[in-house]
């Protein structure tokens, strides 16, 4: 081999090594089609963008934002500042073209195509909504080596599997300021979600400024509400990012806030109108399902709701309006003779029939504003117009098979979306949600029925979150669920998702999502600004209590309680717990000494962690509540170390006793997420 | 000694040990009078507040916020939610009384008195503004041991030394969203600042929505501006916290943004009106002093300004309006024959006389809205009404003695405030600012003249900050300057301030200030989400280039450039640098081996740090720019370690050469803040 060939071989090899592999890509949601090619587009500071075609102005905002994010991440100092019209830079390396103006909503063409070659990137889409998706994909495609940033040469063509890909945020239980809404809209767009369902009203608060019904915010918001201008501003912000906002005013149940302002339309029975005062409602401070319910027999109820809709509907240009309708237990209806008489007179056998009567009265009020109704599954009745969307939410926790109402609705001819399985406030592992497809595998549906299933919606109920930690509840898990909504079911792969999710989670910081930084902030407060590494170690093996077992009965905490505690810093999918539990499985299968050594390292770390926490707690009362837990873990770790080191006879009953303490879930509102690993170790000792 | 006496002795001792000492208190600004007593008020979850007297509603908001902050910090779960009227809880442990409604502004009675005994806390103030100050003091007084939180028994009576205690935030160079303004208002209130000077307009942007002059935001804001509702909302938010907002529209210089919208009132000479197009102004993207200036000879200029004031003034209920007036070099005036003729005709000898003519035309326009004028020192002329406030800003950097115009203004009968010495964008040490009193010690002033000096104002110019790191530029240094404005000069103590500042800095997180968490966020981006400890170590010994040496000539960075670089994560007063430099001084004086050992530990840390950064940079291009610096430090550290260990002959010229590289300030826009310590070590080697 001569020298020249040798050099060529080296170049070939280094090229082969630098060739991007499909496993390197951290795309989420995974695109429908992707073909990697050899080579790459090297990003340089002369990088520019050009936009052509028929475009909605949102593509200028979107592309300018794209440039700034790319610039911030790479420190490139691009010279192009603000993109304000088409064809400003005909020779730009990134060429974007769309064929027509897109409109934000359901069933829009969201498809896009990206082609990257060594000297040019082309984005083609039918609409600017597709362009926005393409730009997010491009940002996720960015690779780097030690000195440069680049995009791998490839062709992607992509489109969504489901058209309704939603996130619901409850701003009634805990109000979320404008900036929280905006950063979460940014993050939604980053993972191609397209519907923000805004739960604006519930027992704990009314959050919309109404100029004609000032009492609602004066008496039922504690001053925490959105002005109409703020609402319009958020709607515009979402529209610029391709996201539809669907407002919800939850009626006839969950009505304490409305009734705090307008007790006269409540269902509580008043024998003597003079007693009126005694029946007054007060804004709810606890969590749970409460009795205050609108009176369906009172014409004033409909007059008021109609006036409310007349003012709220114009704030939201989208086609859909969510009327809630869930969890009305009808207790006050049953106890009210006037309502009972009304039921009899109208021949309503059940409260569901009475609620259906109520719901049907709302249809024309909203039709007047060209709105289609969406409501929780309880609104389903045979008389609802077929354009109605049934929002399926009940599942095993509520005694129904998962998604039962979704299938029923589709079969009955209604459009429908699914939230059961995507209740992220339950603090379950991302795995649980990711493995819950919208349409169950066993469902037998015609094509028409299947087409009526529009998609899914993640629900973020806010009983136990504040603006400081809501991001850590929504993200990153929602990104994985977004993949379930967008990608082909063949792309759903747990292992690959977990790896990509870590990347996406980091990138969400770019958009202002505070899940990483605010965790540390809460721990700094708990530690009284001492070193937080031991608290962080503990938080990385602890998860908040799941499925409504925290705040038992909904009365332990009030809506204004301090959610600045250890559990509020912990998240689902505690990182070290996942690692430890997998490590134990691996060790028990393969019995490799290096794995045992890593297990021992964990055990030693937890022993030190506890003694450090004891030390820190001398100047930090908020550490006290976690000490019994870290103490139990430290005790068990010591015994396990002894056992591994054969220093004394294994005492299974002692180990089981110590394990039970670790597994008790009795401390600091958290559970120790390493218990499955610990239990397996104990079971396998002999 | 019998057993009983022994127990009493123990109790006495433990009480003596637990007695709070004055040095334990982390109050900032330090109160005028404080008398510590024995004992403490133990905080329990039954803690409640009661308000009596004649109060402005802001005291209800303020007290509710106080309760939530105390609750968040202690995890106490107080049952009292929202305080909405007086005398709700007559038996509450904290009793607050004020005599009359306060009003936000200058010269209000801001005094307060706090008395803490073992079972009761009493706050008395003339106005609710004083109550708000007292609540902030109370929050700073909170102490803890291992299990409980408490307030020490004491009596504080307090009032401000200066009535104008301001912070200016420039939102023109880099727009700052509503939430940034709000959290900084919270932080201002926490350290008893009372004036937010809002620099809303400059060459780089117009930030106020005007319904009658839409072109200003359409053409000169890049979409980054405050709506009128947002402005009102921020004004209200500030008022609720006792803070006056003083808006600034900077004229006749710094006018590029105004002239981008209205070129017809600019001073650029147009021979042929057809050429008008060529003289058009475009919004400025660089930093510096620019020529675009309003035309003082054109009646249209005054018509437009008057219309602007007519719309802007009603948004700000406060008494003062800042008209800027600084840095008008008059270049376009000199080059314009029409303006020259106007000067001649009016017998104006200098451009200053012409500017005075301009300024005097604004007086009645603002008087019409009951506004007094405040302006930068250049507006001073003999005809200004005596109510005018002269804002003194020039100093040695501009070739004037510090505060010269302050003294001149006071002697000429004008009210005046000082900003020279408080330019926190210069990135100097807090020490420099803290040791610059408003009234120079050598100044000879009558009582009347002294009384005209209203106070001081910190200035946060925003050429090199974004909403992500502005907090780290303003805080914590501004807290120390606030002490200079509020406290008695006898309380000014550098060592004590530094210790208390650390505490205050931590506490600012409670209010949402992001200086701690966003530093780490920027470093995570730079490290490409690898471990940031080495980058953090480096950032703790580096400070951003000072006094406008970064961004040389103002053209290296543009306003939309990515300020996500290493320098943007670094701050003044780099923590490890302070520690290291002090350590070196101590070692050179005392020559204790343990101090040498700590110096060696630092040197070894920096050697490891560099090799770790090299390793991390393999996957993080943004680390590359800091490597030459960490390399130089690592090389020097190695040589110094050799020298300490007597391993080889000391080669001074090599050491000096390596030191020069460390001290070059040529890398990554930072300077190595340990150079004074390193230099002393080298000088003392032999």
Interface residues (C-beta under 8 A of the other chain):
Chain A: X61 X68 X71 X72 X73 X74 X75 X76 X77 X79 X81 X82 X144 X145 X146 X147 X148 X149 X177 X178 X179 X222 X223 X227 X229 X230 X233 X285 X503 X506 X509 X510 X514 X516 X517 X518 X520 X521 X524 X525 X528 X529 X557 X558 X559 X560 X561 X562 X564 X565 X617 X618 X619 X620 X621 X622 X624
Chain B: X61 X68 X71 X72 X73 X74 X75 X76 X77 X79 X81 X82 X144 X145 X146 X147 X148 X149 X177 X178 X179 X222 X223 X227 X229 X230 X233 X285 X506 X509 X510 X514 X516 X517 X518 X520 X521 X524 X525 X528 X529 X557 X558 X559 X560 X561 X562 X564 X565 X617 X618 X619 X620 X621 X622 X624
